[in-house]
Amino acid sequence: MRARWRRRTYPLVRPLRVASVELRERTVIELQLDDRWAELSPLPGLHREALNDLVPLLPDAVGLASATTGGYRDRLATLNDDPRWRALPPSLRCGLEGALLESVADLGRPTRPMRPTAILVDQDPGAPLEQLIGTTCAKVKIGRRPLAAEAALIRDVRRTLPDHAEIRLDANRAFTLDEAIDLASAVDLVPACIEEPLRDPAEMPVFHERTGWPLALDETLHEPGHADLATGPGVVAWVLKPARLGIHDTLAAFDRAPEDVACIVSSCFEGLVGLGLLMELAEVAPGHPAPGLGTVDWFADEGRTSRWTTIR
């Protein structure tokens, strides 16, 4: 197998805040494996691994992936039964598992054309929202401003969107129970869902009971001791980031999702190659919700690349 890699750096139209990290550009690794393309996209502030951690792992990882045979699901199973593969960082596993995928049919699930993607809103009240005009779904990052400013931003988004559009909120566990209830009281709407609203996830059933707001889970799905919350009161969606899970574990989550819970395929600010893979996964996601792939709007252009390096 001919294998090589290069870096691609995308300038961002505005700064991106992830945890305590602020990014003004986004760099990923692109792989070419014979005629297949893949992308490794660990996100600073989110992933434990960094791009420089992945480069020395490429020769062995490519060797493991290229040694598998059979259908796509069989190859995934073979890899994920190997402790050497499971020990690799998830962003590396996701990229190489994506490189093995020939068509969406190989995912072995009913397909449906991808719905228009959710646009990500992460800015202050009063900032222009022209990117939302005519869109059908927006995801608003909250939990970084005073309560009045959070409520103002949500109202601004509601006024900008068409009446039929869906609003999702993502709090990244920013609120106490009382703060989250106060926000719900200050906003004259019920969102499609609020993702990870509370610092203490165990209080989410109480929050839902008090507000009626539907819940979406991300981190809570993968933490020991919270298994009962995954299908708890008010949970309508699971937010799944393949770059944090790998494709094998993303498909496993699809398989165990209850019928009344939608699986939202969500981006870690992948580049163009990585987003292409996520679009294919969104076609087979349970519930077929609008995926969280509107991050592409943050890229100023198609980016610049380094020279190719051969993987030996």
Protein Blocks (a to p, Z undefined) as FASTA:
>chain_A
ZZdddddddddfbdcdehjbccfbdcdddddehjaccdddddehkambdfklmmmmmmmm
mmmmmmpgcjfklmmmmmmmpmklmmpcfklmmmmmmmmpmbfklnopacdddddddddd
dddehiacklmgopabdcddehiacfklmmmmmmmmmmmpcfkbccdddekhmacfklmm
mmmmmpgcddfbdchkbfblmlmmmmmmmnopacddfklmmgghilmmmmmghiabdcdd
fklnojmlmmmmmmmpcfklccddddehiafklmmmmmmmmmmgghiaacdfklmmmpmb
gojaddddddZZ
